[in-house]
Amino acid sequence: ASPGGPVLLGRSADGRIQLRTAEGVAVRPRGAFALDGVALHLGAVDGRPVVVGFGPDAAPWAWRP
């Protein structure tokens, strides 16, 4: 992560995943509620960050802000 981001911040007050990027703070707006253990993946080919995790139904998800 560079000084401008991305940095995985954790959860907002209402439990949504937050990610700081060079543009500001992005909050995951919808989708399955994330269980603990989300991870920031920086190895995407296009260089954009990807946050991955599992929902309560054990289905994996990926969020690209």
PDB file of N, CA, C and O in Angstrom:
ATOM      1  N   ALA A   1       0.847  -1.186   0.000  1.00  0.00           N
ATOM      2  CA  ALA A   1       0.000   0.000   0.000  1.00  0.00           C
ATOM      3  C   ALA A   1       0.885   1.239   0.000  1.00  0.00           C
ATOM      4  O   ALA A   1       1.908   1.288   0.683  1.00  0.00           O
ATOM      5  N   SER A   2       0.488   2.207  -0.753  1.00  0.00           N
ATOM      6  CA  SER A   2       1.223   3.465  -0.808  1.00  0.00           C
ATOM      7  C   SER A   2       0.612   4.446   0.193  1.00  0.00           C
ATOM      8  O   SER A   2      -0.453   4.162   0.742  1.00  0.00           O
ATOM      9  N   PRO A   3       1.252   5.594   0.447  1.00  0.00           N
ATOM     10  CA  PRO A   3       0.677   6.555   1.390  1.00  0.00           C
ATOM     11  C   PRO A   3      -0.736   6.993   1.016  1.00  0.00           C
ATOM     12  O   PRO A   3      -1.518   7.361   1.893  1.00  0.00           O
ATOM     13  N   GLY A   4      -1.074   6.961  -0.271  1.00  0.00           N
ATOM     14  CA  GLY A   4      -2.409   7.335  -0.710  1.00  0.00           C
ATOM     15  C   GLY A   4      -3.389   6.186  -0.701  1.00  0.00           C
ATOM     16  O   GLY A   4      -4.557   6.384  -1.033  1.00  0.00           O
ATOM     17  N   GLY A   5      -2.965   5.005  -0.339  1.00  0.00           N
ATOM     18  CA  GLY A   5      -3.849   3.845  -0.299  1.00  0.00           C
ATOM     19  C   GLY A   5      -3.409   2.826  -1.318  1.00  0.00           C
ATOM     20  O   GLY A   5      -2.400   3.069  -1.980  1.00  0.00           O
ATOM     21  N   PRO A   6      -4.055   1.744  -1.496  1.00  0.00           N
ATOM     22  CA  PRO A   6      -5.240   1.376  -0.717  1.00  0.00           C
ATOM     23  C   PRO A   6      -4.866   0.760   0.627  1.00  0.00           C
ATOM     24  O   PRO A   6      -3.829   0.112   0.768  1.00  0.00           O
ATOM     25  N   VAL A   7      -5.733   0.980   1.605  1.00  0.00           N
ATOM     26  CA  VAL A   7      -5.576   0.407   2.930  1.00  0.00           C
ATOM     27  C   VAL A   7      -6.937  -0.102   3.372  1.00  0.00           C
ATOM     28  O   VAL A   7      -7.921   0.635   3.311  1.00  0.00           O
ATOM     29  N   LEU A   8      -7.007  -1.345   3.814  1.00  0.00           N
ATOM     30  CA  LEU A   8      -8.248  -1.911   4.321  1.00  0.00           C
ATOM     31  C   LEU A   8      -8.456  -1.369   5.725  1.00  0.00           C
ATOM     32  O   LEU A   8      -7.661  -1.652   6.622  1.00  0.00           O
ATOM     33  N   LEU A   9      -9.525  -0.587   5.929  1.00  0.00           N
ATOM     34  CA  LEU A   9      -9.755   0.070   7.209  1.00  0.00           C
ATOM     35  C   LEU A   9     -10.550  -0.774   8.189  1.00  0.00           C
ATOM     36  O   LEU A   9     -10.470  -0.554   9.398  1.00  0.00           O
ATOM     37  N   GLY A  10     -11.309  -1.727   7.695  1.00  0.00           N
ATOM     38  CA  GLY A  10     -12.157  -2.519   8.589  1.00  0.00           C
ATOM     39  C   GLY A  10     -13.622  -2.220   8.336  1.00  0.00           C
ATOM     40  O   GLY A  10     -14.046  -2.115   7.186  1.00  0.00           O
ATOM     41  N   ARG A  11     -14.396  -2.082   9.400  1.00  0.00           N
ATOM     42  CA  ARG A  11     -15.841  -1.906   9.264  1.00  0.00           C
ATOM     43  C   ARG A  11     -16.277  -0.491   9.634  1.00  0.00           C
ATOM     44  O   ARG A  11     -15.685   0.157  10.497  1.00  0.00           O
ATOM     45  N   SER A  12     -17.335  -0.028   8.955  1.00  0.00           N
ATOM     46  CA  SER A  12     -17.959   1.235   9.318  1.00  0.00           C
ATOM     47  C   SER A  12     -18.831   0.998  10.549  1.00  0.00           C
ATOM     48  O   SER A  12     -18.938  -0.133  11.025  1.00  0.00           O
ATOM     49  N   ALA A  13     -19.451   2.051  11.064  1.00  0.00           N
ATOM     50  CA  ALA A  13     -20.304   1.924  12.253  1.00  0.00           C
ATOM     51  C   ALA A  13     -21.471   0.968  12.024  1.00  0.00           C
ATOM     52  O   ALA A  13     -21.954   0.342  12.967  1.00  0.00           O
ATOM     53  N   ASP A  14     -21.930   0.850  10.765  1.00  0.00           N
ATOM     54  CA  ASP A  14     -23.055  -0.056  10.478  1.00  0.00           C
ATOM     55  C   ASP A  14     -22.592  -1.427   9.977  1.00  0.00           C
ATOM     56  O   ASP A  14     -23.406  -2.212   9.492  1.00  0.00           O
ATOM     57  N   GLY A  15     -21.287  -1.722  10.091  1.00  0.00           N
ATOM     58  CA  GLY A  15     -20.786  -3.059   9.784  1.00  0.00           C
ATOM     59  C   GLY A  15     -20.341  -3.300   8.358  1.00  0.00           C
ATOM     60  O   GLY A  15     -20.013  -4.433   8.005  1.00  0.00           O
ATOM     61  N   ARG A  16     -20.317  -2.264   7.521  1.00  0.00           N
ATOM     62  CA  ARG A  16     -19.888  -2.438   6.133  1.00  0.00           C
ATOM     63  C   ARG A  16     -18.367  -2.292   6.023  1.00  0.00           C
ATOM     64  O   ARG A  16     -17.747  -1.575   6.808  1.00  0.00           O
ATOM     65  N   ILE A  17     -17.775  -2.982   5.039  1.00  0.00           N
ATOM     66  CA  ILE A  17     -16.328  -2.967   4.835  1.00  0.00           C
ATOM     67  C   ILE A  17     -15.897  -1.608   4.273  1.00  0.00           C
ATOM     68  O   ILE A  17     -16.563  -1.061   3.394  1.00  0.00           O
ATOM     69  N   GLN A  18     -14.781  -1.063   4.780  1.00  0.00           N
ATOM     70  CA  GLN A  18     -14.246   0.215   4.321  1.00  0.00           C
ATOM     71  C   GLN A  18     -12.847   0.024   3.749  1.00  0.00           C
ATOM     72  O   GLN A  18     -12.060  -0.779   4.250  1.00  0.00           O
ATOM     73  N   LEU A  19     -12.552   0.769   2.702  1.00  0.00           N
ATOM     74  CA  LEU A  19     -11.244   0.738   2.060  1.00  0.00           C
ATOM     75  C   LEU A  19     -10.826   2.173   1.768  1.00  0.00           C
ATOM     76  O   LEU A  19     -11.586   2.929   1.164  1.00  0.00           O
ATOM     77  N   ARG A  20      -9.621   2.554   2.193  1.00  0.00           N
ATOM     78  CA  ARG A  20      -9.119   3.885   1.851  1.00  0.00           C
ATOM     79  C   ARG A  20      -8.326   3.777   0.566  1.00  0.00           C
ATOM     80  O   ARG A  20      -7.445   2.926   0.440  1.00  0.00           O
ATOM     81  N   THR A  21      -8.637   4.632  -0.382  1.00  0.00           N
ATOM     82  CA  THR A  21      -7.909   4.705  -1.643  1.00  0.00           C
ATOM     83  C   THR A  21      -7.375   6.124  -1.802  1.00  0.00           C
ATOM     84  O   THR A  21      -7.618   6.975  -0.946  1.00  0.00           O
ATOM     85  N   ALA A  22      -6.656   6.385  -2.878  1.00  0.00           N
ATOM     86  CA  ALA A  22      -6.137   7.726  -3.131  1.00  0.00           C
ATOM     87  C   ALA A  22      -7.269   8.737  -3.286  1.00  0.00           C
ATOM     88  O   ALA A  22      -7.076   9.926  -3.031  1.00  0.00           O
ATOM     89  N   GLU A  23      -8.446   8.277  -3.702  1.00  0.00           N
ATOM     90  CA  GLU A  23      -9.589   9.163  -3.915  1.00  0.00           C
ATOM     91  C   GLU A  23     -10.372   9.436  -2.638  1.00  0.00           C
ATOM     92  O   GLU A  23     -11.162  10.380  -2.606  1.00  0.00           O
ATOM     93  N   GLY A  24     -10.184   8.650  -1.592  1.00  0.00           N
ATOM     94  CA  GLY A  24     -10.937   8.821  -0.344  1.00  0.00           C
ATOM     95  C   GLY A  24     -11.280   7.465   0.247  1.00  0.00           C
ATOM     96  O   GLY A  24     -10.620   6.465  -0.036  1.00  0.00           O
ATOM     97  N   VAL A  25     -12.318   7.442   1.069  1.00  0.00           N
ATOM     98  CA  VAL A  25     -12.751   6.201   1.702  1.00  0.00           C
ATOM     99  C   VAL A  25     -13.931   5.630   0.927  1.00  0.00           C
ATOM    100  O   VAL A  25     -14.931   6.314   0.712  1.00  0.00           O
ATOM    101  N   ALA A  26     -13.810   4.376   0.511  1.00  0.00           N
ATOM    102  CA  ALA A  26     -14.897   3.677  -0.174  1.00  0.00           C
ATOM    103  C   ALA A  26     -15.532   2.716   0.828  1.00  0.00           C
ATOM    104  O   ALA A  26     -14.829   2.047   1.585  1.00  0.00           O
ATOM    105  N   VAL A  27     -16.867   2.652   0.829  1.00  0.00           N
ATOM    106  CA  VAL A  27     -17.599   1.748   1.711  1.00  0.00           C
ATOM    107  C   VAL A  27     -18.378   0.787   0.840  1.00  0.00           C
ATOM    108  O   VAL A  27     -19.085   1.206  -0.076  1.00  0.00           O
ATOM    109  N   ARG A  28     -18.252  -0.509   1.120  1.00  0.00           N
ATOM    110  CA  ARG A  28     -18.964  -1.528   0.332  1.00  0.00           C
ATOM    111  C   ARG A  28     -20.464  -1.303   0.503  1.00  0.00           C
ATOM    112  O   ARG A  28     -20.989  -1.483   1.602  1.00  0.00           O
ATOM    113  N   PRO A  29     -21.162  -0.915  -0.563  1.00  0.00           N
ATOM    114  CA  PRO A  29     -22.544  -0.456  -0.435  1.00  0.00           C
ATOM    115  C   PRO A  29     -23.593  -1.550  -0.318  1.00  0.00           C
ATOM    116  O   PRO A  29     -24.671  -1.306   0.224  1.00  0.00           O
ATOM    117  N   ARG A  30     -23.307  -2.746  -0.812  1.00  0.00           N
ATOM    118  CA  ARG A  30     -24.359  -3.769  -0.841  1.00  0.00           C
ATOM    119  C   ARG A  30     -23.715  -5.142  -0.901  1.00  0.00           C
ATOM    120  O   ARG A  30     -22.492  -5.271  -0.846  1.00  0.00           O
ATOM    121  N   GLY A  31     -24.539  -6.153  -1.014  1.00  0.00           N
ATOM    122  CA  GLY A  31     -24.027  -7.509  -1.123  1.00  0.00           C
ATOM    123  C   GLY A  31     -24.174  -8.252   0.187  1.00  0.00           C
ATOM    124  O   GLY A  31     -24.690  -7.722   1.170  1.00  0.00           O
ATOM    125  N   ALA A  32     -23.717  -9.471   0.180  1.00  0.00           N
ATOM    126  CA  ALA A  32     -23.801 -10.301   1.381  1.00  0.00           C
ATOM    127  C   ALA A  32     -23.006  -9.667   2.510  1.00  0.00           C
ATOM    128  O   ALA A  32     -21.917  -9.137   2.292  1.00  0.00           O
ATOM    129  N   PHE A  33     -23.548  -9.724   3.698  1.00  0.00           N
ATOM    130  CA  PHE A  33     -22.847  -9.203   4.868  1.00  0.00           C
ATOM    131  C   PHE A  33     -21.577 -10.013   5.063  1.00  0.00           C
ATOM    132  O   PHE A  33     -21.619 -11.243   5.011  1.00  0.00           O
ATOM    133  N   ALA A  34     -20.475  -9.365   5.283  1.00  0.00           N
ATOM    134  CA  ALA A  34     -19.182 -10.046   5.365  1.00  0.00           C
ATOM    135  C   ALA A  34     -18.930 -10.612   6.750  1.00  0.00           C
ATOM    136  O   ALA A  34     -19.158  -9.945   7.760  1.00  0.00           O
ATOM    137  N   LEU A  35     -18.464 -11.832   6.785  1.00  0.00           N
ATOM    138  CA  LEU A  35     -17.978 -12.396   8.040  1.00  0.00           C
ATOM    139  C   LEU A  35     -16.585 -11.854   8.302  1.00  0.00           C
ATOM    140  O   LEU A  35     -16.014 -11.179   7.445  1.00  0.00           O
ATOM    141  N   ASP A  36     -16.031 -12.138   9.469  1.00  0.00           N
ATOM    142  CA  ASP A  36     -14.665 -11.699   9.771  1.00  0.00           C
ATOM    143  C   ASP A  36     -13.681 -12.350   8.810  1.00  0.00           C
ATOM    144  O   ASP A  36     -13.966 -13.396   8.226  1.00  0.00           O
ATOM    145  N   GLY A  37     -12.528 -11.724   8.655  1.00  0.00           N
ATOM    146  CA  GLY A  37     -11.481 -12.319   7.840  1.00  0.00           C
ATOM    147  C   GLY A  37     -11.440 -11.831   6.411  1.00  0.00           C
ATOM    148  O   GLY A  37     -10.942 -12.551   5.545  1.00  0.00           O
ATOM    149  N   VAL A  38     -11.943 -10.628   6.117  1.00  0.00           N
ATOM    150  CA  VAL A  38     -11.810 -10.104   4.763  1.00  0.00           C
ATOM    151  C   VAL A  38     -10.343  -9.783   4.505  1.00  0.00           C
ATOM    152  O   VAL A  38      -9.573  -9.554   5.438  1.00  0.00           O
ATOM    153  N   ALA A  39      -9.964  -9.769   3.231  1.00  0.00           N
ATOM    154  CA  ALA A  39      -8.564  -9.527   2.875  1.00  0.00           C
ATOM    155  C   ALA A  39      -8.478  -8.584   1.687  1.00  0.00           C
ATOM    156  O   ALA A  39      -9.339  -8.602   0.807  1.00  0.00           O
ATOM    157  N   LEU A  40      -7.455  -7.774   1.663  1.00  0.00           N
ATOM    158  CA  LEU A  40      -7.171  -6.871   0.555  1.00  0.00           C
ATOM    159  C   LEU A  40      -6.189  -7.560  -0.373  1.00  0.00           C
ATOM    160  O   LEU A  40      -5.103  -7.956   0.050  1.00  0.00           O
ATOM    161  N   HIS A  41      -6.565  -7.706  -1.643  1.00  0.00           N
ATOM    162  CA  HIS A  41      -5.714  -8.355  -2.646  1.00  0.00           C
ATOM    163  C   HIS A  41      -5.199  -7.276  -3.590  1.00  0.00           C
ATOM    164  O   HIS A  41      -5.991  -6.586  -4.230  1.00  0.00           O
ATOM    165  N   LEU A  42      -3.894  -7.126  -3.681  1.00  0.00           N
ATOM    166  CA  LEU A  42      -3.296  -6.076  -4.507  1.00  0.00           C
ATOM    167  C   LEU A  42      -2.698  -6.596  -5.799  1.00  0.00           C
ATOM    168  O   LEU A  42      -2.080  -5.825  -6.533  1.00  0.00           O
ATOM    169  N   GLY A  43      -2.857  -7.874  -6.104  1.00  0.00           N
ATOM    170  CA  GLY A  43      -2.190  -8.465  -7.249  1.00  0.00           C
ATOM    171  C   GLY A  43      -2.997  -8.509  -8.529  1.00  0.00           C
ATOM    172  O   GLY A  43      -2.650  -9.265  -9.436  1.00  0.00           O
ATOM    173  N   ALA A  44      -4.057  -7.731  -8.637  1.00  0.00           N
ATOM    174  CA  ALA A  44      -4.863  -7.746  -9.853  1.00  0.00           C
ATOM    175  C   ALA A  44      -4.045  -7.225 -11.035  1.00  0.00           C
ATOM    176  O   ALA A  44      -3.194  -6.350 -10.871  1.00  0.00           O
ATOM    177  N   VAL A  45      -4.301  -7.757 -12.198  1.00  0.00           N
ATOM    178  CA  VAL A  45      -3.544  -7.400 -13.406  1.00  0.00           C
ATOM    179  C   VAL A  45      -3.644  -5.908 -13.711  1.00  0.00           C
ATOM    180  O   VAL A  45      -2.662  -5.295 -14.128  1.00  0.00           O
ATOM    181  N   ASP A  46      -4.840  -5.312 -13.504  1.00  0.00           N
ATOM    182  CA  ASP A  46      -5.020  -3.898 -13.823  1.00  0.00           C
ATOM    183  C   ASP A  46      -4.565  -2.972 -12.699  1.00  0.00           C
ATOM    184  O   ASP A  46      -4.637  -1.752 -12.850  1.00  0.00           O
ATOM    185  N   GLY A  47      -4.098  -3.519 -11.573  1.00  0.00           N
ATOM    186  CA  GLY A  47      -3.592  -2.707 -10.481  1.00  0.00           C
ATOM    187  C   GLY A  47      -4.638  -2.187  -9.519  1.00  0.00           C
ATOM    188  O   GLY A  47      -4.294  -1.566  -8.513  1.00  0.00           O
ATOM    189  N   ARG A  48      -5.913  -2.425  -9.807  1.00  0.00           N
ATOM    190  CA  ARG A  48      -6.979  -1.975  -8.902  1.00  0.00           C
ATOM    191  C   ARG A  48      -7.066  -2.907  -7.695  1.00  0.00           C
ATOM    192  O   ARG A  48      -6.867  -4.114  -7.834  1.00  0.00           O
ATOM    193  N   PRO A  49      -7.362  -2.362  -6.509  1.00  0.00           N
ATOM    194  CA  PRO A  49      -7.488  -3.219  -5.329  1.00  0.00           C
ATOM    195  C   PRO A  49      -8.760  -4.053  -5.386  1.00  0.00           C
ATOM    196  O   PRO A  49      -9.760  -3.643  -5.976  1.00  0.00           O
ATOM    197  N   VAL A  50      -8.710  -5.217  -4.770  1.00  0.00           N
ATOM    198  CA  VAL A  50      -9.865  -6.108  -4.661  1.00  0.00           C
ATOM    199  C   VAL A  50      -9.950  -6.560  -3.207  1.00  0.00           C
ATOM    200  O   VAL A  50      -8.963  -7.031  -2.641  1.00  0.00           O
ATOM    201  N   VAL A  51     -11.126  -6.419  -2.604  1.00  0.00           N
ATOM    202  CA  VAL A  51     -11.360  -6.927  -1.256  1.00  0.00           C
ATOM    203  C   VAL A  51     -12.154  -8.218  -1.411  1.00  0.00           C
ATOM    204  O   VAL A  51     -13.163  -8.246  -2.115  1.00  0.00           O
ATOM    205  N   VAL A  52     -11.707  -9.277  -0.765  1.00  0.00           N
ATOM    206  CA  VAL A  52     -12.372 -10.576  -0.868  1.00  0.00           C
ATOM    207  C   VAL A  52     -12.758 -11.063   0.522  1.00  0.00           C
ATOM    208  O   VAL A  52     -12.118 -10.724   1.517  1.00  0.00           O
ATOM    209  N   GLY A  53     -13.819 -11.864   0.568  1.00  0.00           N
ATOM    210  CA  GLY A  53     -14.266 -12.407   1.844  1.00  0.00           C
ATOM    211  C   GLY A  53     -15.327 -13.466   1.629  1.00  0.00           C
ATOM    212  O   GLY A  53     -15.579 -13.895   0.503  1.00  0.00           O
ATOM    213  N   PHE A  54     -15.943 -13.881   2.720  1.00  0.00           N
ATOM    214  CA  PHE A  54     -17.014 -14.874   2.690  1.00  0.00           C
ATOM    215  C   PHE A  54     -18.256 -14.289   3.334  1.00  0.00           C
ATOM    216  O   PHE A  54     -18.169 -13.558   4.320  1.00  0.00           O
ATOM    217  N   GLY A  55     -19.416 -14.613   2.771  1.00  0.00           N
ATOM    218  CA  GLY A  55     -20.683 -14.216   3.351  1.00  0.00           C
ATOM    219  C   GLY A  55     -21.126 -15.217   4.396  1.00  0.00           C
ATOM    220  O   GLY A  55     -20.460 -16.233   4.594  1.00  0.00           O
ATOM    221  N   PRO A  56     -22.248 -14.951   5.077  1.00  0.00           N
ATOM    222  CA  PRO A  56     -22.733 -15.860   6.114  1.00  0.00           C
ATOM    223  C   PRO A  56     -23.133 -17.231   5.578  1.00  0.00           C
ATOM    224  O   PRO A  56     -23.237 -18.192   6.341  1.00  0.00           O
ATOM    225  N   ASP A  57     -23.357 -17.324   4.266  1.00  0.00           N
ATOM    226  CA  ASP A  57     -23.697 -18.610   3.642  1.00  0.00           C
ATOM    227  C   ASP A  57     -22.448 -19.345   3.148  1.00  0.00           C
ATOM    228  O   ASP A  57     -22.559 -20.353   2.451  1.00  0.00           O
ATOM    229  N   ALA A  58     -21.271 -18.849   3.505  1.00  0.00           N
ATOM    230  CA  ALA A  58     -19.967 -19.402   3.120  1.00  0.00           C
ATOM    231  C   ALA A  58     -19.652 -19.212   1.642  1.00  0.00           C
ATOM    232  O   ALA A  58     -18.703 -19.811   1.136  1.00  0.00           O
ATOM    233  N   ALA A  59     -20.426 -18.395   0.942  1.00  0.00           N
ATOM    234  CA  ALA A  59     -20.153 -18.095  -0.464  1.00  0.00           C
ATOM    235  C   ALA A  59     -19.104 -16.981  -0.545  1.00  0.00           C
ATOM    236  O   ALA A  59     -19.237 -15.966   0.139  1.00  0.00           O
ATOM    237  N   PRO A  60     -18.071 -17.153  -1.363  1.00  0.00           N
ATOM    238  CA  PRO A  60     -17.060 -16.112  -1.501  1.00  0.00           C
ATOM    239  C   PRO A  60     -17.597 -14.921  -2.294  1.00  0.00           C
ATOM    240  O   PRO A  60     -18.494 -15.076  -3.123  1.00  0.00           O
ATOM    241  N   TRP A  61     -17.050 -13.743  -2.040  1.00  0.00           N
ATOM    242  CA  TRP A  61     -17.399 -12.551  -2.804  1.00  0.00           C
ATOM    243  C   TRP A  61     -16.129 -11.725  -3.011  1.00  0.00           C
ATOM    244  O   TRP A  61     -15.138 -11.880  -2.298  1.00  0.00           O
ATOM    245  N   ALA A  62     -16.191 -10.851  -3.999  1.00  0.00           N
ATOM    246  CA  ALA A  62     -15.098  -9.919  -4.283  1.00  0.00           C
ATOM    247  C   ALA A  62     -15.705  -8.547  -4.526  1.00  0.00           C
ATOM    248  O   ALA A  62     -16.737  -8.430  -5.187  1.00  0.00           O
ATOM    249  N   TRP A  63     -15.072  -7.516  -3.997  1.00  0.00           N
ATOM    250  CA  TRP A  63     -15.541  -6.136  -4.161  1.00  0.00           C
ATOM    251  C   TRP A  63     -14.400  -5.315  -4.709  1.00  0.00           C
ATOM    252  O   TRP A  63     -13.297  -5.298  -4.162  1.00  0.00           O
ATOM    253  N   ARG A  64     -14.693  -4.623  -5.821  1.00  0.00           N
ATOM    254  CA  ARG A  64     -13.707  -3.737  -6.445  1.00  0.00           C
ATOM    255  C   ARG A  64     -14.255  -2.325  -6.435  1.00  0.00           C
ATOM    256  O   ARG A  64     -15.052  -1.965  -7.302  1.00  0.00           O
ATOM    257  N   PRO A  65     -13.838  -1.511  -5.461  1.00  0.00           N
ATOM    258  CA  PRO A  65     -14.376  -0.141  -5.383  1.00  0.00           C
ATOM    259  C   PRO A  65     -13.939   0.717  -6.546  1.00  0.00           C
ATOM    260  O   PRO A  65     -14.308   1.889  -6.621  1.00  0.00           O
TER     261      PRO A  65
END
